[in-house]
Amino acid sequence: MRGNRSPRRIAAFGLRTRLVLAFLLVAFVSAGTTSALTYREARNALLETAQDTAVSSFRDQVQQLGVALPVERDSLQEVLRDVARKGKPHPWVVFAEYGSLHVSSGTSATSTVITPELRRAALARPNGTFERVVKDGEPYLTIAIPTVFKVGVGGTLPTGLVLYAVMRMNDEQTNVDALVTAARDGALPGLAIALVPALIAARSVLRPVRELRQAARSMGTGRLDTRIRVRGSDELADLARTSNESAGELERSVDELQQAEARARRFASDVSHELRTPLAGMLAVTEVLDEDADHLDPDTAKAVRLISAETGKLAVLVEDLMEISRFDARAAELNTDEIDAAETIRKTLQSRHWTDQVRTELPDGIRVRLDPRRFDLVVANLVGNALRHGGAPVTVRLRTEARAGGPPVLVTEVADSGPGIRPEVLPHIFDRFYKADAARTRSAGSGLGLAITQENVKLHGGTVRAANGPAGTGAVFTVEMPLWQRDTGDTGDTGGTRGTEDPEDTGGTTGAGEARA
């Protein structure tokens, strides 16, 4: 797939490589253009010098000829040989055409190098013409000069005799080839030399980019005070300055958010502690009122029981707030012990009188080391949530699984037979105080049960996830914890005493209940 490009391929065609290639491309185009222009001018100069010399010399000799008409072959051949001997800058082969008579200074009376176009041009131009021809890979210069009669002042008439000079241009072609070789040999070292400033330029451009990348990576790890050194006043310096300003604004915003979060946690913790003592007194009073409720008139008894129930819910909320504040403050620690996982789950169900509502698949002999109170709280929260908001029967399964490259894990599953959890709710199932239906402002728990469950599982180095059953009905909560935990000790009141509370006060299971339809 296109989105899965390897880092090695990306690095091979990174910004440095592209900058160097662009620099070399510019250098190559510049060197190529300069070489081409130089070659063209030098080539033209060489060829024009040779052809101008040959044309001028041949024209002068033709004009000095005294050829009697009608033309005789032998005398004309002697004249042509005399002209050929005077050829410059290179030897010539001279040909003459007079009607059907063809004579040359060489062995052949006609030439295959002379083209019909040159013959027609010679008849049309009294001053003569020339043409460069390549025949069988050999370059030639062909010159055509017609002989004329002088008539009056400045007038001429063609005699019908046309002389042609054919000159090889091998020396000029050799010089032209040498120019090509020199241009090529000069361009390649030039490109190699251009690589040095290309690397220097790429380094100067990429230094701020590397610093920006390192700063972004450092900020990503939480070091928001990272800044980039600003050099110069170009666009890269403006980028570094803008990045520093953005980092400063981000650092200030994060500091403000952290301070606000700390104040909110401190407020929740302080309020919870302040409410704990009066709530203890209120709970004692409501217990006494509950005992005497049967002796009161029905309306008063109903009000007393309502006050007692709401006071209990408030007490659960206060305890949950204190528990979650310990996790936020990083004060919660594990107090581990080696236990039998199946036996611990059975005790959790028995203490809360859930044995007749819950099916179990608990193999014996699974020994684990974890915090018994927190594990009890995790199981109680999940089972209580399933009973309240799912549907009976609820099934608890226990097993162990091996992990490649890691320690084996204890897997605990709690499944109910209810309608399941809506797909849009699943990502928020462990959020604090999350409600799937905004109209439901009241709930049976605190709204923190699953959030506390998740924190307890994380504290063990495990994970908890929610999903629907294979048939799309019934919610399934899966907890995975390492079989063995390192004992971190206990710092005192790190978890409360809610592990042995009443079934209705198992840490609040509203987190999942509020996420149900």
C-alpha positions in Angstrom: 0.0 0.0 0.0 1.1 3.5 -0.6 0.6 4.6 3.0 3.1 1.9 4.3 6.3 3.3 2.9 9.3 2.1 4.8 11.4 4.6 6.8 14.5 3.6 4.8 12.8 4.5 1.5 11.6 7.8 3.0 15.1 8.6 4.3 16.7 7.7 0.9 14.6 10.4 -0.8 14.5 12.8 2.1 14.9 16.6 2.0 18.7 16.5 2.0 18.7 14.2 -1.0 16.2 16.3 -2.9 18.1 19.5 -2.2 21.4 17.9 -3.4 19.7 16.5 -6.5 18.1 19.8 -7.3 21.4 21.6 -6.8 23.2 19.1 -9.1 20.4 19.3 -11.6 20.8 23.1 -11.8 24.6 22.7 -12.1 24.1 20.0 -14.8 21.7 22.2 -16.8 24.0 25.2 -16.4 27.1 23.2 -17.4 25.3 21.5 -20.3 23.9 24.8 -21.6 27.3 26.5 -21.3 29.0 23.5 -23.0 26.5 23.4 -25.8 26.8 27.1 -26.5 30.6 27.0 -26.4 30.6 23.9 -28.6 28.3 25.5 -31.1 30.3 28.8 -31.3 33.6 27.0 -31.6 32.3 24.5 -34.1 30.9 27.3 -36.3 34.1 29.2 -36.0 36.2 26.2 -37.1 33.9 25.3 -40.0 33.4 28.9 -41.2 37.1 29.6 -41.2 37.8 26.5 -43.3 34.9 27.1 -45.7 35.6 30.8 -46.1 39.2 30.1 -46.9 38.3 27.4 -49.4 35.5 29.4 -51.1 37.5 32.5 -51.4 40.6 30.7 -52.8 38.5 28.7 -55.3 36.6 31.7 -56.5 39.8 33.7 -57.1 41.3 30.9 -59.1 38.2 30.3 -61.2 38.1 34.1 -62.0 41.8 34.0 -63.2 41.2 31.0 -65.6 41.4 31.6 -69.3 39.4 28.8 -70.8 38.9 28.9 -74.6 35.5 27.8 -75.9 34.7 25.3 -77.2 36.3 23.3 -74.3 38.8 20.5 -75.1 38.9 17.6 -72.6 42.7 17.3 -72.3 43.4 21.0 -71.9 40.6 21.4 -69.4 41.8 18.5 -67.3 45.3 20.1 -67.1 43.7 23.3 -65.9 41.7 21.5 -63.3 44.8 19.7 -62.0 46.6 23.0 -61.7 43.7 24.5 -59.7 43.5 21.4 -57.5 47.2 21.7 -56.7 46.6 25.2 -55.3 43.7 24.1 -53.1 43.7 25.3 -49.5 43.3 24.9 -46.6 43.2 21.2 -47.7 43.7 19.5 -51.1 40.8 19.6 -53.5 39.4 17.4 -56.2 38.1 19.7 -59.0 35.4 18.8 -61.4 34.1 20.6 -64.5 30.8 20.2 -66.3 30.1 21.7 -69.7 27.0 20.3 -71.2 27.6 16.6 -71.5 31.3 16.9 -70.9 32.5 15.9 -67.5 36.1 16.3 -66.5 38.0 16.1 -63.2 41.4 16.5 -61.7 41.1 13.0 -60.3 40.5 9.5 -61.6 36.7 9.8 -61.8 35.0 12.3 -64.1 32.0 12.7 -61.8 31.5 13.0 -58.1 28.8 11.4 -55.9 29.3 14.1 -53.4 28.0 16.9 -55.6 24.2 17.1 -55.2 21.6 18.1 -57.7 20.6 21.0 -55.5 24.2 22.4 -55.7 24.1 22.1 -59.5 20.8 24.0 -59.7 22.1 26.7 -57.3 25.3 27.1 -59.3 23.3 27.9 -62.5 21.2 30.4 -60.7 24.0 32.2 -58.9 26.9 33.7 -61.0 29.0 34.3 -57.9 28.9 30.7 -56.9 27.6 28.7 -53.9 28.8 26.0 -51.5 27.4 23.2 -49.5 28.5 20.9 -46.6 27.8 17.3 -47.2 28.3 14.1 -45.2 28.8 11.0 -47.4 29.4 7.6 -45.9 30.3 9.3 -42.6 32.8 11.5 -44.2 32.3 15.3 -44.1 32.9 17.3 -47.3 32.8 20.9 -48.4 31.5 21.2 -52.0 31.9 24.6 -53.9 30.3 25.5 -57.2 31.6 28.5 -59.3 30.2 29.1 -62.9 32.5 30.7 -65.4 31.2 33.9 -67.1 31.8 36.4 -69.9 32.1 40.0 -69.0 29.7 42.2 -70.9 29.8 45.9 -70.8 30.4 47.6 -67.5 29.8 45.1 -64.6 27.7 42.8 -66.8 28.3 39.0 -67.1 27.0 36.1 -69.2 27.3 32.4 -68.2 29.5 30.4 -70.5 27.9 27.1 -69.5 31.1 25.8 -67.9 30.7 25.2 -64.1 33.7 24.2 -61.9 33.3 22.3 -58.7 35.7 21.8 -55.8 35.3 18.9 -53.4 37.4 19.2 -50.1 37.4 16.7 -47.3 36.9 18.2 -43.8 38.3 15.4 -41.6 40.6 17.8 -39.7 37.7 20.1 -38.8 35.6 17.1 -37.7 38.4 15.9 -35.6 38.7 19.3 -33.9 34.9 19.3 -33.4 35.0 15.8 -31.8 37.8 17.1 -29.6 35.6 20.0 -28.5 32.8 17.5 -27.6 35.2 15.4 -25.6 36.6 18.5 -23.8 33.1 19.7 -23.0 32.1 16.4 -21.6 35.3 15.9 -19.6 35.0 19.4 -18.3 31.4 19.0 -17.2 31.8 15.8 -15.2 34.5 17.3 -12.8 32.3 20.4 -12.6 29.4 18.4 -11.4 31.6 16.6 -8.9 32.9 19.9 -7.6 29.3 21.3 -7.5 28.5 18.4 -5.1 30.5 20.1 -2.4 28.6 23.4 -2.3 25.4 21.4 -2.7 26.1 19.5 0.5 27.1 22.7 2.3 23.9 24.4 1.1 21.8 21.4 2.1 23.3 21.3 5.5 22.7 25.0 6.1 19.1 24.6 5.1 18.5 21.3 7.0 20.1 22.4 10.3 17.1 24.4 11.4 14.8 21.7 10.1 16.6 19.1 12.2 16.5 21.3 15.2 12.8 21.8 14.6 12.2 18.1 14.4 14.3 17.5 17.6 12.3 20.2 19.4 9.0 18.8 18.3 10.1 15.3 19.4 11.2 16.7 22.8 7.9 18.6 23.2 6.1 15.4 22.3 7.8 13.7 25.4 6.5 16.5 27.6 9.4 19.0 27.6 7.4 22.0 26.7 10.2 24.4 27.6 12.2 23.3 24.5 13.2 26.1 22.2 15.0 26.5 18.9 18.1 28.8 18.5 17.3 31.5 15.9 20.0 32.2 13.4 19.9 35.0 10.9 16.8 36.7 9.5 15.7 34.6 6.6 12.6 32.4 6.2 14.0 29.6 8.3 14.8 32.0 11.1 11.2 33.2 10.9 10.0 29.6 11.1 12.2 29.0 14.2 10.9 32.2 15.8 7.3 31.2 15.1 7.9 27.7 16.4 9.3 29.2 19.6 6.3 31.5 20.0 3.9 28.6 19.5 5.8 26.5 22.0 5.6 29.3 24.5 1.9 29.7 24.1 1.4 25.9 24.3 3.5 25.7 27.5 1.4 28.5 29.1 -1.8 26.8 28.0 -0.7 23.5 29.3 0.4 25.0 32.6 -2.9 26.7 33.0 -4.8 23.4 32.2 -2.6 21.5 34.7 -3.1 24.1 37.4 -6.9 24.0 36.7 -6.9 20.2 36.8 -4.9 20.2 40.0 -7.3 22.7 41.6 -10.2 20.5 40.4 -8.7 17.3 41.9 -7.8 19.1 45.1 -11.4 20.5 45.3 -12.9 17.1 44.8 -10.5 15.5 47.4 -11.1 18.3 49.9 -14.9 18.2 49.5 -14.9 14.4 49.8 -12.9 14.5 53.0 -15.0 17.3 54.4 -18.2 15.4 53.6 -17.0 12.1 55.0 -17.4 13.0 58.7 -20.8 14.6 58.5 -22.0 11.7 56.2 -20.8 9.2 58.8 -23.1 10.9 61.3 -25.9 11.1 58.8 -25.6 7.4 58.0 -25.8 6.6 61.7 -29.0 8.7 62.1 -30.6 7.2 59.0 -29.9 3.7 60.3 -31.8 4.5 63.5 -34.6 6.1 61.5 -34.8 3.0 59.3 -35.2 0.8 62.3 -38.1 3.0 63.6 -39.7 3.5 60.1 -42.2 0.6 60.7 -43.6 2.5 63.7 -44.2 5.7 61.7 -47.1 6.7 59.6 -46.8 5.6 55.9 -45.9 9.0 54.5 -43.3 9.7 57.1 -41.9 6.2 56.8 -41.6 6.7 53.0 -39.8 9.9 53.4 -37.4 8.4 56.0 -36.5 5.5 53.7 -36.0 7.9 50.8 -33.6 10.0 52.9 -31.8 6.9 54.0 -31.3 5.7 50.4 -30.2 9.1 49.1 -27.7 9.4 52.0 -26.3 6.0 51.1 -25.8 7.0 47.5 -24.1 10.2 48.6 -21.8 8.2 50.8 -20.9 5.9 47.9 -20.3 9.0 45.7 -18.0 10.5 48.3 -16.0 7.3 48.7 -15.7 6.9 44.9 -14.5 10.5 44.6 -11.9 9.9 47.2 -10.8 6.7 45.5 -10.5 8.4 42.1 -8.6 11.3 43.6 -6.0 8.9 44.9 -5.5 7.6 41.4 -5.2 11.1 40.0 -2.7 12.0 42.7 -0.6 8.8 42.0 -1.1 7.8 45.6 -2.8 4.5 45.0 -0.4 1.5 45.4 -0.6 -2.2 45.3 -0.6 -4.4 48.4 -0.1 -7.8 46.7 -0.5 -11.3 48.1 -0.5 -14.8 46.5 -4.1 -16.0 46.2 -6.3 -18.5 44.5 -8.1 -16.6 41.8 -11.2 -18.9 41.6 -11.6 -18.9 45.4 -11.3 -15.1 45.6 -14.1 -14.7 43.0 -16.4 -17.2 44.8 -15.9 -15.2 48.0 -16.7 -12.0 46.2 -20.0 -13.4 44.9 -20.9 -15.0 48.2 -20.3 -11.9 50.3 -22.7 -9.9 48.1 -25.3 -12.7 47.8 -24.9 -13.1 44.1 -24.3 -16.8 43.9 -27.8 -17.6 42.8 -27.8 -15.0 40.0 -24.3 -15.7 38.5 -23.0 -18.7 36.6 -19.3 -19.4 37.0 -16.6 -21.2 35.1 -13.8 -21.1 37.6 -11.1 -23.7 37.2 -9.2 -24.4 40.5 -5.5 -24.2 41.1 -4.9 -20.8 39.4 -2.4 -19.1 41.7 -1.8 -15.4 41.2 -0.1 -12.6 43.0 -2.1 -9.4 43.0 -3.9 -7.0 45.4 -6.8 -9.1 46.8 -8.9 -6.0 47.8 -8.6 -4.3 44.4 -9.2 -7.6 42.5 -12.4 -8.1 44.6 -13.4 -4.6 43.8 -12.9 -5.1 40.0 -15.0 -8.3 40.0 -17.7 -6.8 42.2 -18.0 -3.7 40.0 -18.3 -5.7 36.8 -20.7 -8.3 38.1 -22.9 -5.6 39.9 -22.9 -3.6 36.7 -24.0 -6.6 34.7 -26.8 -7.5 37.1 -28.1 -3.9 37.3 -27.9 -2.9 33.7 -27.6 -6.1 31.7 -29.7 -9.2 32.1 -29.6 -12.5 34.0 -28.0 -14.9 33.9 -24.5 -13.3 34.3 -21.5 -15.6 33.6 -18.0 -15.2 35.1 -15.2 -17.1 33.4 -11.6 -17.5 34.5 -8.6 -18.7 32.6 -4.9 -18.1 31.9 -3.3 -17.3 28.6 0.3 -17.3 27.4 1.6 -14.1 25.7 4.4 -14.2 23.1 7.3 -12.3 24.4 5.6 -11.5 27.7 4.4 -13.1 31.0 1.3 -15.2 31.1 -1.9 -13.3 32.0 -5.0 -14.0 34.1 -8.2 -13.5 32.0 -11.4 -12.7 33.7 -14.6 -12.4 31.7 -18.0 -11.1 32.9 -20.8 -11.6 30.4 -24.5 -10.7 30.8 -27.6 -11.6 28.7 -28.9 -8.1 28.3 -29.3 -6.0 25.1 -25.6 -5.2 24.8 -23.9 -1.8 24.4 -24.6 0.5 21.5 -21.5 0.9 19.2 -21.4 4.7 19.6 -21.2 4.2 23.4 -18.4 1.6 23.5 -15.5 4.2 23.2 -16.8 6.1 26.2 -17.8 3.2 28.4 -15.0 3.8 30.9 -15.3 7.6 31.0 -16.2 9.3 34.3 -19.8 10.2 34.8 -20.6 9.3 31.1 -24.3 8.9 30.3 -25.5 7.5 27.0 -28.8 9.2 27.5 -28.4 12.8 28.5 -32.0 12.9 29.8 -31.1 10.3 32.5 -29.8 12.6 35.2 -30.2 10.1 38.0 -28.6 6.7 38.4 -28.3 4.0 40.9 -24.5 4.4 41.3 -21.9 7.1 41.4 -21.0 7.0 37.7 -17.4 6.2 38.6 -17.5 2.4 39.0 -16.0 1.5 35.6 -13.5 4.3 35.7 -12.3 3.0 39.1 -12.3 -0.5 37.7 -10.1 0.6 34.8 -7.7 2.4 37.2 -7.4 -0.7 39.4 -6.6 -2.9 36.4 -4.0 -0.5 35.1 -2.4 -0.4 38.5 -1.9 -4.1 38.1 -0.3 -3.6 34.7 -3.4 -5.0 32.9 -6.1 -4.0 30.6 -9.9 -4.1 30.6 -12.1 -3.8 27.5 -15.8 -3.9 26.8 -17.5 -5.5 23.8 -20.8 -7.2 22.8 -21.3 -10.9 22.6 -20.7 -13.0 19.4 -24.4 -12.8 18.6 -24.6 -9.1 19.1 -26.5 -9.3 22.4 -25.1 -9.1 25.9 -22.1 -7.1 27.1 -18.8 -8.8 27.7 -16.1 -7.2 29.9 -12.7 -8.8 29.7 -9.9 -8.1 32.3 -6.3 -9.2 31.6 -3.7 -9.0 34.4 -0.2 -10.4 34.7 -0.2 -13.6 36.8 2.5 -12.2 39.1 2.8 -8.7 40.5 5.7 -7.0 42.2 4.7 -6.0 45.7 5.0 -2.2 45.9 3.9 -2.0 49.5 1.1 0.2 50.9 1.2 3.7 52.2 -1.7 3.5 54.4 -5.2 4.5 53.4 -4.8 3.9 49.6 -8.0 2.1 48.9 -10.6 2.6 51.5 -12.6 -0.3 52.9 -15.1 -0.7 50.2 -14.1 -4.2 49.4 -16.5 -5.6 52.1 -19.3 -3.1 51.7 -22.9 -3.9 51.0 -23.7 -5.2 47.5 -25.3 -1.9 46.6 -22.2 -0.1 47.6 -19.6 -1.9 45.5 -18.0 1.2 44.1 -20.7 2.4 41.8 -21.5 0.6 38.6 -23.2 3.5 36.9 -20.3 3.9 34.5 -21.5 1.0 32.4 -25.2 1.2 33.4 -25.3 4.7 32.1 -23.8 3.5 28.8 -26.6 1.1 28.2 -29.6 1.9 26.0 
